[in-house]
Amino acid sequence: MNLRRLSQSTLLRFLLVGGSVALAYAVLAALATTYLPLPSPVSAGGLWLAFIPLAYWGQRRFTFADSAPHRHALWLYGATQALGAATVATVSHFLASGAFWFDLRVHLGGSLLAAMLSYAINRLVIFPGRDP
C-alpha cells in the first residue's frame, strides 16, 4: 500500500486525529486521577466530556471532510462521546490505582475501547460515506 493511499484512508485519519486527542486526554486524566482529590470516574469522565468539541471539530474537518454529516451530527457525536465517557469512567473506576504510569496505561486502554465504538458509529451513522 502506498503513502498516497494511506493518506486517503478514513480509518488512518480517524486514528491520527482521535489518537492525538486521546493521548492528550490520557495524560491529563492520569494527572487528574493521581493528583486531584476527586473520584477517578468523575475526573476521567469530566475530562473526556471537555474534549468533545475539539474531537468533533478534528473529525469533521480532517477525517470525514468528504462525507455529508447527518443533520443532527453534533448531537449524535455528543451522544457517542457520552458513551465513550461512560466507558472510560467505568474503566477508571475498576482499574485506576492512583499511580501515574499505571493509570496512564489504564486511560489509554479505555480510550482505545471508546475509539473503536466511536469509529463504528461515526462511519455508519454520523458521517456515512465510503472509504476510498
Backbone bond lengths (Angstrom), bond angles and torsions (degrees), N, CA, C in turn:
res aa  C-N    CA-C-N  psi(-1)  N-CA   C-N-CA  omega(-1)  CA-C   N-CA-C  phi
1 M - - - 1.448 - - 1.530 107.95 -
2 N 1.325 116.77 130.33 1.459 119.37 -177.13 1.530 112.36 -87.56
3 L 1.329 115.76 169.25 1.460 121.90 -175.96 1.527 111.64 -63.99
4 R 1.317 117.27 -37.74 1.474 120.32 179.32 1.525 110.64 -62.35
5 R 1.307 116.52 -44.02 1.467 121.09 179.82 1.530 110.38 -63.97
6 L 1.326 116.68 -41.32 1.464 120.22 177.39 1.529 111.71 -62.04
7 S 1.337 117.04 -41.02 1.467 120.16 -178.64 1.519 111.77 -67.74
8 Q 1.320 117.30 -20.29 1.462 121.03 179.18 1.528 112.37 -90.57
9 S 1.293 117.88 -4.96 1.455 122.46 -177.07 1.531 111.17 -75.14
10 T 1.314 115.37 121.66 1.458 119.99 177.27 1.525 110.81 -62.07
11 L 1.321 116.56 -40.27 1.465 119.67 179.94 1.521 111.14 -62.44
12 L 1.321 118.03 -43.15 1.462 120.56 178.89 1.531 111.08 -63.19
13 R 1.326 117.13 -44.26 1.469 119.79 178.34 1.532 110.43 -63.22
14 F 1.340 116.24 -40.44 1.459 120.36 177.47 1.524 110.77 -59.31
15 L 1.325 115.71 -44.87 1.465 120.19 -179.85 1.520 112.20 -65.32
16 L 1.326 117.57 -38.46 1.466 120.31 179.30 1.526 111.70 -68.32
17 V 1.331 116.74 -47.59 1.468 119.76 179.17 1.527 109.91 -66.88
18 G 1.325 116.01 -52.10 1.454 119.91 -178.49 1.511 112.70 -64.68
19 G 1.329 116.59 -37.30 1.456 120.47 178.65 1.517 112.20 -64.18
20 S 1.323 116.53 -39.04 1.465 120.34 177.79 1.524 110.96 -63.94
21 V 1.322 115.69 -45.82 1.463 119.86 179.07 1.533 109.97 -66.37
22 A 1.328 117.09 -41.94 1.465 121.06 -179.27 1.523 111.90 -64.12
23 L 1.328 117.01 -38.90 1.461 120.00 178.27 1.530 110.72 -63.89
24 A 1.332 116.54 -45.12 1.464 119.80 177.49 1.526 110.21 -61.66
25 Y 1.336 116.22 -42.80 1.466 120.73 177.81 1.534 111.11 -60.71
26 A 1.332 116.52 -48.38 1.463 120.41 -175.31 1.527 111.50 -60.85
27 V 1.329 117.13 -41.85 1.465 120.29 179.31 1.532 110.25 -64.60
28 L 1.337 116.20 -47.48 1.469 118.91 -179.88 1.528 111.74 -66.61
29 A 1.340 117.68 -37.89 1.462 120.36 178.86 1.527 110.83 -66.58
30 A 1.328 117.39 -40.85 1.463 120.02 177.79 1.532 110.57 -63.86
31 L 1.319 116.54 -40.52 1.467 119.51 176.13 1.529 110.32 -63.60
32 A 1.335 116.52 -43.67 1.468 120.38 -178.58 1.525 111.57 -64.39
33 T 1.346 117.27 -44.96 1.466 118.42 -178.49 1.526 111.70 -71.89
34 T 1.317 116.65 -20.02 1.458 120.22 178.13 1.527 111.65 -84.24
35 Y 1.337 117.34 -40.93 1.459 119.87 -168.97 1.522 116.72 -113.91
36 L 1.317 119.20 -18.29 1.466 119.69 -178.89 1.526 110.57 -90.47
37 P 1.329 116.52 143.30 1.471 119.55 -179.06 1.534 111.87 -84.19
38 L 1.331 116.28 48.63 1.464 121.96 178.59 1.519 108.86 -118.54
39 P 1.322 117.08 154.31 1.467 118.16 173.09 1.534 109.28 -60.55
40 S 1.327 117.00 140.27 1.468 120.09 -175.58 1.528 113.80 -58.10
41 P 1.358 120.90 -36.43 1.465 117.88 177.85 1.528 112.48 -65.09
42 V 1.332 117.19 -33.06 1.463 120.71 179.92 1.526 110.42 -67.81
43 S 1.325 116.93 -48.98 1.463 119.02 -178.43 1.522 111.35 -68.30
44 A 1.329 118.39 -41.48 1.467 121.37 -179.45 1.532 111.00 -66.88
45 G 1.323 116.93 -46.94 1.466 120.33 179.62 1.514 112.58 -66.66
46 G 1.335 116.26 -40.54 1.469 120.12 178.71 1.517 112.59 -62.74
47 L 1.322 116.48 -42.97 1.463 119.47 177.87 1.526 111.21 -64.83
48 W 1.331 116.35 -39.82 1.470 120.05 178.42 1.525 109.71 -57.86
49 L 1.318 116.84 -46.57 1.462 120.88 179.96 1.531 111.92 -63.64
50 A 1.323 116.85 -35.36 1.460 120.37 179.13 1.534 112.34 -65.46
51 F 1.326 117.07 -25.20 1.461 121.04 -179.34 1.529 113.48 -86.09
52 I 1.334 118.90 -6.18 1.468 121.51 -176.38 1.530 113.21 -56.71
53 P 1.329 121.00 -51.05 1.474 118.93 -177.91 1.535 113.07 -59.99
54 L 1.315 117.51 -41.18 1.458 120.75 179.12 1.529 110.57 -64.22
55 A 1.315 116.79 -44.96 1.464 121.01 -179.50 1.527 110.83 -64.66
56 Y 1.333 117.92 -43.13 1.471 120.82 179.32 1.527 110.23 -60.07
57 W 1.325 116.18 -47.78 1.453 119.75 -179.17 1.530 110.82 -58.95
58 G 1.319 117.26 -45.78 1.462 120.85 179.97 1.515 112.64 -63.62
59 Q 1.316 117.28 -43.83 1.466 119.69 179.84 1.519 111.24 -68.14
60 R 1.311 117.83 -41.40 1.470 121.20 179.42 1.530 110.93 -66.52
61 R 1.309 116.52 -43.59 1.468 121.58 -174.55 1.527 113.03 -76.55
62 F 1.322 118.00 -41.38 1.457 120.92 -173.01 1.526 114.56 -107.30
63 T 1.321 117.18 -42.52 1.459 119.48 -173.51 1.516 112.57 -80.68
64 F 1.320 116.73 -51.70 1.460 121.23 -173.18 1.527 111.82 -111.34
65 A 1.317 117.44 31.63 1.466 121.82 -176.54 1.523 112.17 -61.32
66 D 1.328 118.19 -28.82 1.460 120.93 -178.03 1.525 113.10 -91.34
67 S 1.318 117.95 3.17 1.464 122.03 -179.85 1.514 110.06 -106.75
68 A 1.320 115.87 144.94 1.459 120.26 175.06 1.528 107.98 -80.85
69 P 1.322 117.04 121.36 1.462 118.45 -178.71 1.526 111.54 -71.72
70 H 1.309 115.18 153.32 1.464 121.93 172.23 1.521 107.59 -57.83
71 R 1.316 118.17 149.84 1.471 119.07 -176.37 1.528 113.08 -63.79
72 H 1.311 117.52 -20.18 1.467 121.92 176.01 1.529 110.34 -113.16
73 A 1.325 116.39 36.95 1.465 121.65 -172.54 1.527 113.14 -56.32
74 L 1.313 117.20 -46.64 1.466 119.20 -176.88 1.531 111.31 -62.09
75 W 1.320 117.25 -43.46 1.466 120.75 179.93 1.520 111.17 -67.35
76 L 1.330 116.56 -41.26 1.460 119.92 177.62 1.529 110.72 -65.50
77 Y 1.326 115.91 -39.76 1.464 119.91 177.25 1.530 109.67 -62.24
78 G 1.326 116.23 -43.80 1.464 120.08 177.53 1.521 112.02 -59.91
79 A 1.337 117.03 -41.62 1.467 120.89 178.15 1.530 110.55 -64.93
80 T 1.326 115.98 -40.37 1.465 120.18 177.28 1.522 110.48 -62.19
81 Q 1.306 116.53 -41.59 1.457 120.38 179.69 1.526 111.77 -72.13
82 A 1.331 117.40 -29.34 1.473 119.38 173.62 1.525 109.47 -64.15
83 L 1.334 116.41 -38.48 1.460 120.66 173.81 1.534 109.78 -62.07
84 G 1.334 116.36 -40.62 1.464 120.66 176.13 1.516 111.72 -63.46
85 A 1.337 116.33 -40.71 1.468 120.05 178.54 1.521 110.74 -63.27
86 A 1.327 116.31 -41.37 1.467 120.05 177.29 1.524 110.62 -63.16
87 T 1.316 116.16 -37.78 1.466 121.10 178.62 1.522 110.67 -63.92
88 V 1.346 116.74 -50.76 1.467 118.58 -177.74 1.525 111.98 -69.86
89 A 1.330 117.40 -32.54 1.466 119.34 177.12 1.528 110.58 -66.47
90 T 1.333 116.45 -39.10 1.461 120.35 178.43 1.528 110.89 -65.77
91 V 1.328 115.70 -45.48 1.470 120.11 177.57 1.525 109.67 -59.91
92 S 1.335 116.31 -44.86 1.459 120.81 179.80 1.531 111.10 -62.33
93 H 1.311 116.41 -42.61 1.471 120.63 -179.00 1.531 111.60 -59.43
94 F 1.316 115.92 -43.01 1.453 119.25 -175.56 1.531 114.14 -87.05
95 L 1.334 118.13 -23.94 1.463 118.84 -171.22 1.529 116.06 -120.29
96 A 1.338 119.62 -25.56 1.468 120.05 -176.85 1.527 109.92 -63.98
97 S 1.334 114.73 138.00 1.467 119.66 -174.16 1.524 113.73 -115.03
98 G 1.330 117.35 -14.06 1.452 120.44 -174.64 1.515 112.96 94.34
99 A 1.327 117.05 1.38 1.467 122.49 176.05 1.532 107.52 -102.83
100 F 1.328 116.79 121.87 1.467 121.84 -170.60 1.523 113.69 -51.39
101 W 1.314 120.05 -55.69 1.470 121.57 -173.16 1.521 112.06 -66.09
102 F 1.312 117.30 -37.76 1.463 119.77 176.14 1.527 109.51 -66.69
103 D 1.337 116.44 -46.06 1.463 120.17 -179.36 1.527 112.10 -64.54
104 L 1.326 117.30 -32.32 1.464 119.59 176.22 1.531 109.54 -59.98
105 R 1.320 117.24 -44.80 1.476 120.41 177.38 1.528 111.24 -65.03
106 V 1.307 117.44 -38.97 1.466 121.53 178.01 1.525 110.20 -60.28
107 H 1.325 116.46 -47.63 1.461 120.39 -176.78 1.530 111.90 -71.32
108 L 1.314 117.44 -33.37 1.471 119.41 174.24 1.529 110.49 -65.00
109 G 1.315 117.38 -41.21 1.463 120.93 177.38 1.520 112.07 -64.56
110 G 1.313 116.92 -42.89 1.464 120.69 176.58 1.516 111.49 -62.92
111 S 1.322 116.01 -39.32 1.467 120.56 177.49 1.523 111.42 -64.60
112 L 1.318 117.00 -38.81 1.464 120.94 178.42 1.526 111.05 -63.37
113 L 1.302 116.97 -44.87 1.461 120.81 177.97 1.527 110.84 -61.85
114 A 1.321 116.89 -45.99 1.464 121.04 178.74 1.532 110.76 -63.38
115 A 1.334 117.73 -36.87 1.470 121.33 -179.90 1.521 111.80 -65.38
116 M 1.317 117.22 -38.55 1.472 119.59 179.06 1.529 110.25 -63.67
117 L 1.316 117.12 -43.46 1.459 120.38 176.41 1.527 111.00 -63.54
118 S 1.319 116.25 -44.12 1.449 121.78 -178.11 1.526 112.34 -62.27
119 Y 1.334 117.35 -44.06 1.467 119.49 -179.35 1.521 110.80 -60.80
120 A 1.304 116.90 -45.20 1.462 120.32 -178.77 1.533 111.05 -60.71
121 I 1.317 117.00 -45.48 1.466 120.62 -179.22 1.530 110.78 -68.99
122 N 1.337 117.16 -41.84 1.468 120.27 178.97 1.522 111.70 -61.26
123 R 1.313 116.25 -48.68 1.470 120.96 -175.77 1.525 111.97 -67.73
124 L 1.342 116.90 -38.10 1.454 120.36 -174.68 1.528 114.52 -88.39
125 V 1.330 117.45 -29.72 1.461 119.99 -172.20 1.530 113.30 -119.44
126 I 1.315 117.47 -54.25 1.458 121.05 -170.10 1.522 112.85 -76.60
127 F 1.330 117.02 -45.22 1.471 122.17 179.08 1.518 109.14 -125.82
128 P 1.328 117.96 64.56 1.468 118.29 -176.54 1.523 111.49 -63.54
129 G 1.274 116.26 141.84 1.456 121.20 -179.90 1.500 109.79 174.12
130 R 1.303 115.50 177.60 1.455 120.39 179.93 1.515 109.91 -104.51
131 D 1.310 115.72 138.92 1.469 121.81 174.98 1.525 107.24 -80.29
132 P 1.354 117.78 130.39 1.473 118.95 -179.53 1.508 112.60 -61.41
